[in-house]
Structure formats: C-alpha cells, structure tokens
Amino acid sequence: MSDHVYKITEIVGSSEKSIEDAIKTAISRASETLRNLRWFEVMQIRGHIGDDGVHHYQVTLKVGFTLGA
C-alpha cells in the first residue's frame, strides 16, 4: 500500500432540491477541475427561507484529494 499526501480545499454547493443534491452538485463541479478527489466532509449546512418554506440549500464542504506523483 502506498502512502498518500492529501491536499484539502473548501467548496460550497447549492441546490433548490435538497442538501444531498447540493453536495452532489459541489462534488461534480469540483471534479471538473480537481483530480484525484478522495473524500469530503460537510462543515456547514445553510438554507434560505421564503414565505412558503425552504427555497434553497447550501452546504460548505472540505474535500480531500491526493497529490500526484
């Protein structure tokens, strides 16, 4: 097994559907520019409330990726 060195960055995803969709949106977009994504950690969950309930979900994530050799 190889030893790994990880870089950590923070990203924010949003969705009008759900918290899970906000996470998937953030990871999907991050994978377009970051290689070797390995894990994520939800740091914060927020939302916007309108007259008829929740309108928007927002999540802050830490994502870890391995540095290339």
All heavy atoms as TSV, in Angstrom:
chain	resi	resn	atom	element	x	y	z
A	1	MET	N	N	0.822	-1.167	0.000
A	1	MET	CA	C	0.000	0.000	0.000
A	1	MET	C	C	0.879	1.248	0.000
A	1	MET	O	O	1.827	1.355	0.750
A	1	MET	CB	C	-0.896	-0.017	1.243
A	1	MET	CG	C	-1.826	1.150	1.320
A	1	MET	SD	S	-3.024	0.924	2.657
A	1	MET	CE	C	-2.550	2.270	3.695
A	2	SER	N	N	0.552	2.204	-0.849
A	2	SER	CA	C	1.308	3.442	-0.944
A	2	SER	C	C	0.873	4.439	0.118
A	2	SER	O	O	-0.285	4.481	0.505
A	2	SER	CB	C	1.099	4.074	-2.317
A	2	SER	OG	O	1.515	3.210	-3.331
A	3	ASP	N	N	1.832	5.241	0.561
A	3	ASP	CA	C	1.486	6.358	1.434
A	3	ASP	C	C	0.918	7.474	0.576
A	3	ASP	O	O	1.330	7.659	-0.564
A	3	ASP	CB	C	2.721	6.856	2.179
A	3	ASP	CG	C	3.218	5.837	3.185
A	3	ASP	OD1	O	2.393	5.065	3.704
A	3	ASP	OD2	O	4.432	5.812	3.445
A	4	HIS	N	N	-0.041	8.201	1.090
A	4	HIS	CA	C	-0.666	9.287	0.340
A	4	HIS	C	C	-0.469	10.604	1.062
A	4	HIS	O	O	-0.437	10.654	2.289
A	4	HIS	CB	C	-2.176	9.052	0.179
A	4	HIS	CG	C	-2.506	7.863	-0.656
A	4	HIS	ND1	N	-2.378	7.849	-2.020
A	4	HIS	CD2	C	-2.956	6.635	-0.312
A	4	HIS	CE1	C	-2.741	6.677	-2.495
A	4	HIS	NE2	N	-3.096	5.919	-1.472
A	5	VAL	N	N	-0.351	11.652	0.293
A	5	VAL	CA	C	-0.362	13.010	0.801
A	5	VAL	C	C	-1.602	13.665	0.219
A	5	VAL	O	O	-1.854	13.584	-0.977
A	5	VAL	CB	C	0.905	13.787	0.386
A	5	VAL	CG1	C	0.810	15.238	0.807
A	5	VAL	CG2	C	2.139	13.126	0.980
A	6	TYR	N	N	-2.390	14.297	1.085
A	6	TYR	CA	C	-3.647	14.900	0.662
A	6	TYR	C	C	-3.585	16.415	0.729
A	6	TYR	O	O	-2.950	16.976	1.624
A	6	TYR	CB	C	-4.807	14.442	1.565
A	6	TYR	CG	C	-5.122	12.980	1.437
A	6	TYR	CD1	C	-4.542	12.052	2.292
A	6	TYR	CD2	C	-5.993	12.511	0.468
A	6	TYR	CE1	C	-4.827	10.705	2.182
A	6	TYR	CE2	C	-6.282	11.169	0.350
A	6	TYR	CZ	C	-5.700	10.271	1.213
A	6	TYR	OH	O	-5.986	8.935	1.093
A	7	LYS	N	N	-4.236	17.042	-0.199
A	7	LYS	CA	C	-4.486	18.480	-0.180
A	7	LYS	C	C	-5.957	18.645	0.166
A	7	LYS	O	O	-6.794	17.865	-0.286
A	7	LYS	CB	C	-4.189	19.072	-1.557
A	7	LYS	CG	C	-4.598	20.501	-1.730
A	7	LYS	CD	C	-3.471	21.423	-1.351
A	7	LYS	CE	C	-3.890	22.856	-1.736
A	7	LYS	NZ	N	-3.438	23.801	-0.772
A	8	ILE	N	N	-6.278	19.645	0.986
A	8	ILE	CA	C	-7.664	19.891	1.389
A	8	ILE	C	C	-8.055	21.283	0.906
A	8	ILE	O	O	-7.294	22.242	1.051
A	8	ILE	CB	C	-7.818	19.813	2.918
A	8	ILE	CG1	C	-7.456	18.414	3.410
A	8	ILE	CG2	C	-9.241	20.170	3.331
A	8	ILE	CD1	C	-7.372	18.307	4.921
A	9	THR	N	N	-9.251	21.364	0.343
A	9	THR	CA	C	-9.789	22.662	-0.059
A	9	THR	C	C	-11.248	22.740	0.357
A	9	THR	O	O	-11.881	21.713	0.588
A	9	THR	CB	C	-9.613	22.886	-1.574
A	9	THR	OG1	O	-9.878	24.248	-1.890
A	9	THR	CG2	C	-10.495	21.976	-2.388
A	10	GLU	N	N	-11.750	23.941	0.452
A	10	GLU	CA	C	-13.130	24.141	0.885
A	10	GLU	C	C	-13.957	24.627	-0.304
A	10	GLU	O	O	-13.522	25.506	-1.051
A	10	GLU	CB	C	-13.161	25.170	2.011
A	10	GLU	CG	C	-14.454	25.220	2.771
A	10	GLU	CD	C	-14.341	26.060	4.025
A	10	GLU	OE1	O	-13.950	25.511	5.067
A	10	GLU	OE2	O	-14.625	27.262	3.936
A	11	ILE	N	N	-15.132	24.036	-0.480
A	11	ILE	CA	C	-16.040	24.424	-1.556
A	11	ILE	C	C	-17.452	24.574	-0.997
A	11	ILE	O	O	-17.751	24.075	0.086
A	11	ILE	CB	C	-16.029	23.398	-2.716
A	11	ILE	CG1	C	-16.487	22.022	-2.242
A	11	ILE	CG2	C	-14.655	23.321	-3.366
A	11	ILE	CD1	C	-16.624	20.985	-3.357
A	12	VAL	N	N	-18.298	25.260	-1.743
A	12	VAL	CA	C	-19.690	25.448	-1.334
A	12	VAL	C	C	-20.583	25.037	-2.500
A	12	VAL	O	O	-20.363	25.459	-3.633
A	12	VAL	CB	C	-19.969	26.919	-0.955
A	12	VAL	CG1	C	-21.439	27.104	-0.593
A	12	VAL	CG2	C	-19.072	27.359	0.190
A	13	GLY	N	N	-21.571	24.186	-2.204
A	13	GLY	CA	C	-22.537	23.768	-3.212
A	13	GLY	C	C	-23.925	24.225	-2.829
A	13	GLY	O	O	-24.220	24.415	-1.643
A	14	SER	N	N	-24.770	24.400	-3.834
A	14	SER	CA	C	-26.133	24.824	-3.534
A	14	SER	C	C	-27.129	24.087	-4.417
A	14	SER	O	O	-26.777	23.569	-5.476
A	14	SER	CB	C	-26.276	26.335	-3.720
A	14	SER	OG	O	-26.019	26.682	-5.055
A	15	SER	N	N	-28.371	24.041	-3.951
A	15	SER	CA	C	-29.436	23.363	-4.676
A	15	SER	C	C	-30.789	23.860	-4.189
A	15	SER	O	O	-30.941	24.199	-3.012
A	15	SER	CB	C	-29.355	21.852	-4.464
A	15	SER	OG	O	-30.499	21.207	-4.983
A	16	GLU	N	N	-31.752	23.884	-5.067
A	16	GLU	CA	C	-33.127	24.187	-4.675
A	16	GLU	C	C	-33.864	22.920	-4.251
A	16	GLU	O	O	-34.953	23.004	-3.700
A	16	GLU	CB	C	-33.864	24.863	-5.827
A	16	GLU	CG	C	-33.326	26.232	-6.156
A	16	GLU	CD	C	-34.051	26.908	-7.301
A	16	GLU	OE1	O	-34.901	26.260	-7.949
A	16	GLU	OE2	O	-33.770	28.086	-7.550
A	17	LYS	N	N	-33.256	21.731	-4.497
A	17	LYS	CA	C	-33.916	20.448	-4.233
A	17	LYS	C	C	-33.678	19.910	-2.823
A	17	LYS	O	O	-34.619	19.577	-2.116
A	17	LYS	CB	C	-33.454	19.396	-5.241
A	17	LYS	CG	C	-33.819	19.702	-6.665
A	17	LYS	CD	C	-33.265	18.638	-7.583
A	17	LYS	CE	C	-33.459	19.006	-9.040
A	17	LYS	NZ	N	-32.834	18.029	-9.925
A	18	SER	N	N	-32.384	19.765	-2.450
A	18	SER	CA	C	-32.072	19.094	-1.187
A	18	SER	C	C	-30.614	19.321	-0.790
A	18	SER	O	O	-29.795	19.764	-1.599
A	18	SER	CB	C	-32.314	17.587	-1.303
A	18	SER	OG	O	-31.372	17.008	-2.195
A	19	ILE	N	N	-30.317	18.975	0.447
A	19	ILE	CA	C	-28.938	19.018	0.929
A	19	ILE	C	C	-28.081	18.037	0.140
A	19	ILE	O	O	-26.968	18.355	-0.274
A	19	ILE	CB	C	-28.893	18.691	2.440
A	19	ILE	CG1	C	-29.569	19.801	3.232
A	19	ILE	CG2	C	-27.467	18.472	2.920
A	19	ILE	CD1	C	-29.858	19.447	4.676
A	20	GLU	N	N	-28.603	16.844	-0.083
A	20	GLU	CA	C	-27.859	15.830	-0.828
A	20	GLU	C	C	-27.531	16.308	-2.234
A	20	GLU	O	O	-26.429	16.085	-2.743
A	20	GLU	CB	C	-28.645	14.514	-0.887
A	20	GLU	CG	C	-28.760	13.795	0.437
A	20	GLU	CD	C	-29.896	14.315	1.313
A	20	GLU	OE1	O	-30.667	15.210	0.880
A	20	GLU	OE2	O	-30.016	13.843	2.445
A	21	ASP	N	N	-28.482	16.973	-2.876
A	21	ASP	CA	C	-28.251	17.486	-4.219
A	21	ASP	C	C	-27.200	18.595	-4.200
A	21	ASP	O	O	-26.382	18.685	-5.120
A	21	ASP	CB	C	-29.562	17.989	-4.828
A	21	ASP	CG	C	-29.430	18.255	-6.311
A	21	ASP	OD1	O	-29.056	17.318	-7.050
A	21	ASP	OD2	O	-29.687	19.404	-6.742
A	22	ALA	N	N	-27.189	19.404	-3.160
A	22	ALA	CA	C	-26.170	20.449	-3.031
A	22	ALA	C	C	-24.780	19.830	-2.905
A	22	ALA	O	O	-23.814	20.325	-3.500
A	22	ALA	CB	C	-26.472	21.344	-1.833
A	23	ILE	N	N	-24.668	18.739	-2.158
A	23	ILE	CA	C	-23.389	18.026	-2.030
A	23	ILE	C	C	-22.963	17.464	-3.375
A	23	ILE	O	O	-21.822	17.644	-3.816
A	23	ILE	CB	C	-23.494	16.901	-0.976
A	23	ILE	CG1	C	-23.676	17.496	0.419
A	23	ILE	CG2	C	-22.263	15.995	-1.024
A	23	ILE	CD1	C	-24.049	16.476	1.482
A	24	LYS	N	N	-23.876	16.782	-4.054
A	24	LYS	CA	C	-23.555	16.196	-5.357
A	24	LYS	C	C	-23.161	17.258	-6.370
A	24	LYS	O	O	-22.235	17.060	-7.162
A	24	LYS	CB	C	-24.742	15.382	-5.868
A	24	LYS	CG	C	-24.961	14.107	-5.090
A	24	LYS	CD	C	-26.171	13.361	-5.599
A	24	LYS	CE	C	-26.440	12.118	-4.761
A	24	LYS	NZ	N	-27.643	11.405	-5.193
A	25	THR	N	N	-23.850	18.404	-6.348
A	25	THR	CA	C	-23.517	19.499	-7.256
A	25	THR	C	C	-22.102	20.006	-7.000
A	25	THR	O	O	-21.323	20.223	-7.934
A	25	THR	CB	C	-24.536	20.658	-7.089
A	25	THR	OG1	O	-25.834	20.172	-7.428
A	25	THR	CG2	C	-24.195	21.846	-7.954
A	26	ALA	N	N	-21.755	20.191	-5.733
A	26	ALA	CA	C	-20.423	20.685	-5.381
A	26	ALA	C	C	-19.331	19.703	-5.797
A	26	ALA	O	O	-18.322	20.102	-6.387
A	26	ALA	CB	C	-20.346	20.952	-3.879
A	27	ILE	N	N	-19.532	18.429	-5.507
A	27	ILE	CA	C	-18.528	17.413	-5.853
A	27	ILE	C	C	-18.392	17.280	-7.361
A	27	ILE	O	O	-17.277	17.189	-7.897
A	27	ILE	CB	C	-18.891	16.043	-5.213
A	27	ILE	CG1	C	-18.869	16.136	-3.682
A	27	ILE	CG2	C	-17.962	14.941	-5.723
A	27	ILE	CD1	C	-17.529	16.469	-3.085
A	28	SER	N	N	-19.509	17.300	-8.060
A	28	SER	CA	C	-19.485	17.190	-9.521
A	28	SER	C	C	-18.705	18.344	-10.143
A	28	SER	O	O	-17.861	18.142	-11.013
A	28	SER	CB	C	-20.911	17.158	-10.055
A	28	SER	OG	O	-20.909	17.157	-11.459
A	29	ARG	N	N	-18.970	19.540	-9.680
A	29	ARG	CA	C	-18.277	20.709	-10.234
A	29	ARG	C	C	-16.806	20.699	-9.866
A	29	ARG	O	O	-15.944	20.998	-10.688
A	29	ARG	CB	C	-18.944	21.992	-9.731
A	29	ARG	CG	C	-18.279	23.261	-10.189
A	29	ARG	CD	C	-18.270	23.381	-11.716
A	29	ARG	NE	N	-17.592	24.591	-12.116
A	29	ARG	CZ	C	-16.285	24.682	-12.352
A	29	ARG	NH1	N	-15.501	23.612	-12.246
A	29	ARG	NH2	N	-15.748	25.825	-12.707
A	30	ALA	N	N	-16.486	20.341	-8.625
A	30	ALA	CA	C	-15.085	20.288	-8.196
A	30	ALA	C	C	-14.296	19.257	-9.000
A	30	ALA	O	O	-13.127	19.478	-9.329
A	30	ALA	CB	C	-14.994	19.964	-6.704
A	31	SER	N	N	-14.939	18.151	-9.358
A	31	SER	CA	C	-14.238	17.091	-10.110
A	31	SER	C	C	-13.894	17.519	-11.536
A	31	SER	O	O	-13.091	16.869	-12.191
A	31	SER	CB	C	-15.072	15.808	-10.122
A	31	SER	OG	O	-16.232	15.981	-10.918
A	32	GLU	N	N	-14.475	18.623	-12.011
A	32	GLU	CA	C	-14.130	19.137	-13.332
A	32	GLU	C	C	-12.750	19.792	-13.348
A	32	GLU	O	O	-12.110	19.855	-14.405
A	32	GLU	CB	C	-15.178	20.148	-13.812
A	32	GLU	CG	C	-16.532	19.538	-14.093
A	32	GLU	CD	C	-17.565	20.567	-14.485
A	32	GLU	OE1	O	-17.186	21.727	-14.814
A	32	GLU	OE2	O	-18.761	20.229	-14.472
A	33	THR	N	N	-12.296	20.295	-12.201
A	33	THR	CA	C	-11.003	20.980	-12.155
A	33	THR	C	C	-10.003	20.354	-11.183
A	33	THR	O	O	-8.810	20.608	-11.303
A	33	THR	CB	C	-11.182	22.470	-11.780
A	33	THR	OG1	O	-11.898	22.556	-10.553
A	33	THR	CG2	C	-11.959	23.213	-12.861
A	34	LEU	N	N	-10.482	19.562	-10.231
A	34	LEU	CA	C	-9.588	18.905	-9.272
A	34	LEU	C	C	-9.519	17.421	-9.596
A	34	LEU	O	O	-10.549	16.778	-9.791
A	34	LEU	CB	C	-10.103	19.089	-7.839
A	34	LEU	CG	C	-10.199	20.515	-7.325
A	34	LEU	CD1	C	-10.873	20.537	-5.957
A	34	LEU	CD2	C	-8.818	21.157	-7.251
A	35	ARG	N	N	-8.306	16.889	-9.634
A	35	ARG	CA	C	-8.128	15.461	-9.892
A	35	ARG	C	C	-7.934	14.715	-8.581
A	35	ARG	O	O	-7.544	15.287	-7.574
A	35	ARG	CB	C	-6.917	15.242	-10.795
A	35	ARG	CG	C	-7.095	15.792	-12.190
A	35	ARG	CD	C	-5.952	15.388	-13.076
A	35	ARG	NE	N	-4.670	15.599	-12.391
A	35	ARG	CZ	C	-3.664	16.290	-12.871
A	35	ARG	NH1	N	-3.755	16.852	-14.028
A	35	ARG	NH2	N	-2.547	16.419	-12.187
A	36	ASN	N	N	-8.203	13.434	-8.619
A	36	ASN	CA	C	-7.927	12.524	-7.500
A	36	ASN	C	C	-8.711	12.860	-6.227
A	36	ASN	O	O	-8.198	12.700	-5.117
A	36	ASN	CB	C	-6.424	12.475	-7.188
A	36	ASN	CG	C	-5.604	12.098	-8.399
A	36	ASN	OD1	O	-5.970	11.193	-9.141
A	36	ASN	ND2	N	-4.512	12.788	-8.620
A	37	LEU	N	N	-9.957	13.331	-6.391
A	37	LEU	CA	C	-10.801	13.566	-5.212
A	37	LEU	C	C	-11.005	12.244	-4.483
A	37	LEU	O	O	-11.291	11.219	-5.105
A	37	LEU	CB	C	-12.152	14.146	-5.619
A	37	LEU	CG	C	-12.150	15.571	-6.151
A	37	LEU	CD1	C	-13.538	15.943	-6.647
A	37	LEU	CD2	C	-11.684	16.545	-5.094
A	38	ARG	N	N	-10.891	12.254	-3.166
A	38	ARG	CA	C	-10.984	11.017	-2.391
A	38	ARG	C	C	-12.059	11.051	-1.312
A	38	ARG	O	O	-12.622	10.029	-0.971
A	38	ARG	CB	C	-9.643	10.699	-1.725
A	38	ARG	CG	C	-8.538	10.414	-2.700
A	38	ARG	CD	C	-8.808	9.114	-3.452
A	38	ARG	NE	N	-7.719	8.799	-4.343
A	38	ARG	CZ	C	-7.802	8.800	-5.658
A	38	ARG	NH1	N	-8.945	9.083	-6.256
A	38	ARG	NH2	N	-6.759	8.506	-6.404
A	39	TRP	N	N	-12.323	12.205	-0.705
A	39	TRP	CA	C	-13.287	12.259	0.391
A	39	TRP	C	C	-13.827	13.666	0.545
A	39	TRP	O	O	-13.283	14.622	-0.006
A	39	TRP	CB	C	-12.671	11.783	1.699
A	39	TRP	CG	C	-11.429	12.514	2.118
A	39	TRP	CD1	C	-10.139	12.153	1.848
A	39	TRP	CD2	C	-11.353	13.729	2.860
A	39	TRP	NE1	N	-9.268	13.070	2.384
A	39	TRP	CE2	C	-9.993	14.051	3.006
A	39	TRP	CE3	C	-12.283	14.581	3.422
A	39	TRP	CZ2	C	-9.545	15.174	3.688
A	39	TRP	CZ3	C	-11.848	15.712	4.098
A	39	TRP	CH2	C	-10.488	15.982	4.226
A	40	PHE	N	N	-14.924	13.768	1.281
A	40	PHE	CA	C	-15.466	15.078	1.632
A	40	PHE	C	C	-16.005	15.035	3.050
A	40	PHE	O	O	-16.323	13.986	3.583
A	40	PHE	CB	C	-16.564	15.531	0.648
A	40	PHE	CG	C	-17.860	14.778	0.763
A	40	PHE	CD1	C	-18.868	15.223	1.620
A	40	PHE	CD2	C	-18.086	13.634	0.022
A	40	PHE	CE1	C	-20.066	14.535	1.722
A	40	PHE	CE2	C	-19.275	12.946	0.108
A	40	PHE	CZ	C	-20.269	13.397	0.957
A	41	GLU	N	N	-16.096	16.216	3.645
A	41	GLU	CA	C	-16.650	16.371	4.984
A	41	GLU	C	C	-17.575	17.586	4.961
A	41	GLU	O	O	-17.188	18.661	4.505
A	41	GLU	CB	C	-15.520	16.601	5.980
A	41	GLU	CG	C	-15.966	16.805	7.402
A	41	GLU	CD	C	-14.781	17.030	8.349
A	41	GLU	OE1	O	-13.621	17.003	7.916
A	41	GLU	OE2	O	-15.056	17.235	9.548
A	42	VAL	N	N	-18.804	17.410	5.414
A	42	VAL	CA	C	-19.746	18.522	5.469
A	42	VAL	C	C	-19.401	19.365	6.689
A	42	VAL	O	O	-19.396	18.870	7.812
A	42	VAL	CB	C	-21.209	18.026	5.545
A	42	VAL	CG1	C	-22.166	19.202	5.704
A	42	VAL	CG2	C	-21.569	17.196	4.313
A	43	MET	N	N	-19.102	20.637	6.448
A	43	MET	CA	C	-18.711	21.539	7.525
A	43	MET	C	C	-19.882	22.393	8.013
A	43	MET	O	O	-19.972	22.717	9.188
A	43	MET	CB	C	-17.576	22.460	7.057
A	43	MET	CG	C	-16.351	21.712	6.567
A	43	MET	SD	S	-15.680	20.559	7.788
A	43	MET	CE	C	-15.177	21.674	9.061
A	44	GLN	N	N	-20.754	22.758	7.081
A	44	GLN	CA	C	-21.836	23.663	7.440
A	44	GLN	C	C	-23.002	23.463	6.483
A	44	GLN	O	O	-22.805	23.198	5.297
A	44	GLN	CB	C	-21.329	25.099	7.345
A	44	GLN	CG	C	-22.238	26.142	7.933
A	44	GLN	CD	C	-21.569	27.502	7.926
A	44	GLN	OE1	O	-21.228	28.007	6.863
A	44	GLN	NE2	N	-21.373	28.076	9.102
A	45	ILE	N	N	-24.201	23.576	7.001
A	45	ILE	CA	C	-25.420	23.498	6.196
A	45	ILE	C	C	-26.226	24.760	6.461
A	45	ILE	O	O	-26.424	25.145	7.613
A	45	ILE	CB	C	-26.264	22.258	6.560
A	45	ILE	CG1	C	-25.475	20.976	6.313
A	45	ILE	CG2	C	-27.575	22.256	5.764
A	45	ILE	CD1	C	-26.152	19.724	6.847
A	46	ARG	N	N	-26.653	25.410	5.377
A	46	ARG	CA	C	-27.465	26.620	5.472
A	46	ARG	C	C	-28.628	26.512	4.512
A	46	ARG	O	O	-28.625	25.693	3.604
A	46	ARG	CB	C	-26.654	27.853	5.061
A	46	ARG	CG	C	-25.598	28.274	6.010
A	46	ARG	CD	C	-24.900	29.531	5.521
A	46	ARG	NE	N	-24.125	29.321	4.304
A	46	ARG	CZ	C	-22.930	28.741	4.244
A	46	ARG	NH1	N	-22.388	28.252	5.344
A	46	ARG	NH2	N	-22.296	28.613	3.123
A	47	GLY	N	N	-29.596	27.388	4.690
A	47	GLY	CA	C	-30.718	27.437	3.759
A	47	GLY	C	C	-31.354	28.810	3.746
A	47	GLY	O	O	-31.146	29.611	4.655
A	48	HIS	N	N	-32.097	29.035	2.700
A	48	HIS	CA	C	-32.852	30.285	2.575
A	48	HIS	C	C	-34.328	29.957	2.723
A	48	HIS	O	O	-34.815	29.001	2.125
A	48	HIS	CB	C	-32.601	30.929	1.218
A	48	HIS	CG	C	-31.176	31.318	1.009
A	48	HIS	ND1	N	-30.782	32.203	0.056
A	48	HIS	CD2	C	-30.037	30.946	1.639
A	48	HIS	CE1	C	-29.474	32.352	0.095
A	48	HIS	NE2	N	-28.998	31.592	1.050
A	49	ILE	N	N	-35.027	30.762	3.496
A	49	ILE	CA	C	-36.444	30.522	3.772
A	49	ILE	C	C	-37.266	31.620	3.111
A	49	ILE	O	O	-36.955	32.803	3.234
A	49	ILE	CB	C	-36.715	30.513	5.289
A	49	ILE	CG1	C	-35.859	29.447	5.968
A	49	ILE	CG2	C	-38.192	30.305	5.565
A	49	ILE	CD1	C	-35.866	29.519	7.479
A	50	GLY	N	N	-38.326	31.191	2.415
A	50	GLY	CA	C	-39.270	32.133	1.819
A	50	GLY	C	C	-40.611	32.028	2.505
A	50	GLY	O	O	-40.758	31.347	3.528
A	51	ASP	N	N	-41.589	32.686	1.947
A	51	ASP	CA	C	-42.932	32.695	2.531
A	51	ASP	C	C	-43.548	31.304	2.645
A	51	ASP	O	O	-44.282	31.015	3.571
A	51	ASP	CB	C	-43.870	33.593	1.718
A	51	ASP	CG	C	-43.493	35.057	1.848
A	51	ASP	OD1	O	-42.856	35.417	2.872
A	51	ASP	OD2	O	-43.821	35.827	0.935
A	52	ASP	N	N	-43.213	30.434	1.689
A	52	ASP	CA	C	-43.817	29.099	1.686
A	52	ASP	C	C	-42.831	27.986	2.041
A	52	ASP	O	O	-43.006	26.847	1.657
A	52	ASP	CB	C	-44.491	28.828	0.344
A	52	ASP	CG	C	-43.539	28.933	-0.829
A	52	ASP	OD1	O	-42.417	29.454	-0.646
A	52	ASP	OD2	O	-43.912	28.498	-1.931
A	53	GLY	N	N	-41.776	28.310	2.775
A	53	GLY	CA	C	-40.855	27.277	3.242
A	53	GLY	C	C	-39.436	27.443	2.716
A	53	GLY	O	O	-39.039	28.528	2.307
A	54	VAL	N	N	-38.697	26.355	2.724
A	54	VAL	CA	C	-37.291	26.361	2.306
A	54	VAL	C	C	-37.212	26.546	0.794
A	54	VAL	O	O	-37.869	25.837	0.038
A	54	VAL	CB	C	-36.592	25.048	2.723
A	54	VAL	CG1	C	-35.162	25.026	2.211
A	54	VAL	CG2	C	-36.619	24.873	4.233
A	55	HIS	N	N	-36.395	27.507	0.386
A	55	HIS	CA	C	-36.229	27.788	-1.040
A	55	HIS	C	C	-34.897	27.305	-1.589
A	55	HIS	O	O	-34.779	27.052	-2.784
A	55	HIS	CB	C	-36.339	29.284	-1.297
A	55	HIS	CG	C	-37.756	29.763	-1.359
A	55	HIS	ND1	N	-38.140	30.781	-2.159
A	55	HIS	CD2	C	-38.871	29.361	-0.710
A	55	HIS	CE1	C	-39.430	30.996	-2.020
A	55	HIS	NE2	N	-39.896	30.145	-1.127
A	56	HIS	N	N	-33.893	27.221	-0.734
A	56	HIS	CA	C	-32.553	26.942	-1.233
A	56	HIS	C	C	-31.713	26.304	-0.125
A	56	HIS	O	O	-31.797	26.731	1.024
A	56	HIS	CB	C	-31.918	28.276	-1.645
A	56	HIS	CG	C	-30.866	28.162	-2.674
A	56	HIS	ND1	N	-31.134	28.170	-4.015
A	56	HIS	CD2	C	-29.536	28.018	-2.562
A	56	HIS	CE1	C	-30.014	28.063	-4.691
A	56	HIS	NE2	N	-29.022	27.964	-3.827
A	57	TYR	N	N	-30.913	25.323	-0.490
A	57	TYR	CA	C	-29.991	24.668	0.434
A	57	TYR	C	C	-28.567	25.014	0.017
A	57	TYR	O	O	-28.261	25.083	-1.174
A	57	TYR	CB	C	-30.150	23.150	0.398
A	57	TYR	CG	C	-31.540	22.692	0.745
A	57	TYR	CD1	C	-32.505	22.533	-0.239
A	57	TYR	CD2	C	-31.891	22.422	2.059
A	57	TYR	CE1	C	-33.788	22.102	0.069
A	57	TYR	CE2	C	-33.169	21.994	2.382
A	57	TYR	CZ	C	-34.109	21.838	1.374
A	57	TYR	OH	O	-35.370	21.424	1.694
A	58	GLN	N	N	-27.687	25.195	0.998
A	58	GLN	CA	C	-26.290	25.479	0.722
A	58	GLN	C	C	-25.434	24.696	1.719
A	58	GLN	O	O	-25.713	24.694	2.919
A	58	GLN	CB	C	-26.034	26.982	0.857
A	58	GLN	CG	C	-24.706	27.428	0.339
A	58	GLN	CD	C	-24.577	28.932	0.409
A	58	GLN	OE1	O	-24.678	29.513	1.490
A	58	GLN	NE2	N	-24.365	29.561	-0.720
A	59	VAL	N	N	-24.406	24.033	1.213
A	59	VAL	CA	C	-23.507	23.252	2.071
A	59	VAL	C	C	-22.062	23.674	1.832
A	59	VAL	O	O	-21.664	23.939	0.700
A	59	VAL	CB	C	-23.640	21.727	1.834
A	59	VAL	CG1	C	-24.990	21.226	2.256
A	59	VAL	CG2	C	-23.351	21.358	0.400
A	60	THR	N	N	-21.316	23.770	2.908
A	60	THR	CA	C	-19.881	24.015	2.824
A	60	THR	C	C	-19.186	22.691	3.084
A	60	THR	O	O	-19.479	22.015	4.074
A	60	THR	CB	C	-19.436	25.064	3.865
A	60	THR	OG1	O	-20.178	26.270	3.642
A	60	THR	CG2	C	-17.952	25.341	3.771
A	61	LEU	N	N	-18.288	22.329	2.180
A	61	LEU	CA	C	-17.591	21.044	2.263
A	61	LEU	C	C	-16.091	21.256	2.285
A	61	LEU	O	O	-15.583	22.176	1.648
A	61	LEU	CB	C	-17.888	20.181	1.028
A	61	LEU	CG	C	-19.324	19.909	0.636
A	61	LEU	CD1	C	-19.357	19.228	-0.719
A	61	LEU	CD2	C	-19.992	19.056	1.677
A	62	LYS	N	N	-15.399	20.393	3.008
A	62	LYS	CA	C	-13.960	20.235	2.828
A	62	LYS	C	C	-13.817	19.004	1.948
A	62	LYS	O	O	-14.442	17.971	2.214
A	62	LYS	CB	C	-13.254	20.003	4.160
A	62	LYS	CG	C	-13.030	21.255	4.949
A	62	LYS	CD	C	-12.172	20.974	6.159
A	62	LYS	CE	C	-11.980	22.241	6.965
A	62	LYS	NZ	N	-11.165	21.986	8.164
A	63	VAL	N	N	-13.020	19.119	0.905
A	63	VAL	CA	C	-12.744	17.969	0.053
A	63	VAL	C	C	-11.257	17.679	0.067
A	63	VAL	O	O	-10.434	18.599	0.110
A	63	VAL	CB	C	-13.241	18.171	-1.410
A	63	VAL	CG1	C	-14.741	18.201	-1.464
A	63	VAL	CG2	C	-12.664	19.401	-2.043
A	64	GLY	N	N	-10.928	16.419	0.087
A	64	GLY	CA	C	-9.542	15.989	0.087
A	64	GLY	C	C	-9.207	15.277	-1.207
A	64	GLY	O	O	-10.016	14.511	-1.728
A	65	PHE	N	N	-8.025	15.564	-1.723
A	65	PHE	CA	C	-7.570	14.871	-2.934
A	65	PHE	C	C	-6.085	14.586	-2.809
A	65	PHE	O	O	-5.361	15.295	-2.118
A	65	PHE	CB	C	-7.881	15.705	-4.199
A	65	PHE	CG	C	-7.355	17.112	-4.194
A	65	PHE	CD1	C	-6.161	17.425	-4.800
A	65	PHE	CD2	C	-8.073	18.127	-3.587
A	65	PHE	CE1	C	-5.673	18.724	-4.805
A	65	PHE	CE2	C	-7.617	19.436	-3.591
A	65	PHE	CZ	C	-6.401	19.730	-4.204
A	66	THR	N	N	-5.685	13.503	-3.449
A	66	THR	CA	C	-4.280	13.104	-3.369
A	66	THR	C	C	-3.461	13.936	-4.339
A	66	THR	O	O	-3.931	14.310	-5.416
A	66	THR	CB	C	-4.093	11.603	-3.688
A	66	THR	OG1	O	-4.648	11.324	-4.970
A	66	THR	CG2	C	-4.734	10.730	-2.647
A	67	LEU	N	N	-2.247	14.227	-3.932
A	67	LEU	CA	C	-1.333	14.946	-4.803
A	67	LEU	C	C	-0.659	13.946	-5.731
A	67	LEU	O	O	-0.261	12.860	-5.308
A	67	LEU	CB	C	-0.280	15.694	-3.975
A	67	LEU	CG	C	-0.849	16.774	-3.052
A	67	LEU	CD1	C	0.265	17.374	-2.201
A	67	LEU	CD2	C	-1.548	17.858	-3.850
A	68	GLY	N	N	-0.560	14.287	-6.992
A	68	GLY	CA	C	0.029	13.391	-7.990
A	68	GLY	C	C	1.510	13.189	-7.776
A	68	GLY	O	O	2.197	14.029	-7.220
A	69	ALA	N	N	1.950	12.025	-8.199
A	69	ALA	CA	C	3.369	11.700	-8.051
A	69	ALA	C	C	4.115	12.009	-9.320
A	69	ALA	O	O	3.598	12.081	-10.376
A	69	ALA	CB	C	3.533	10.219	-7.739
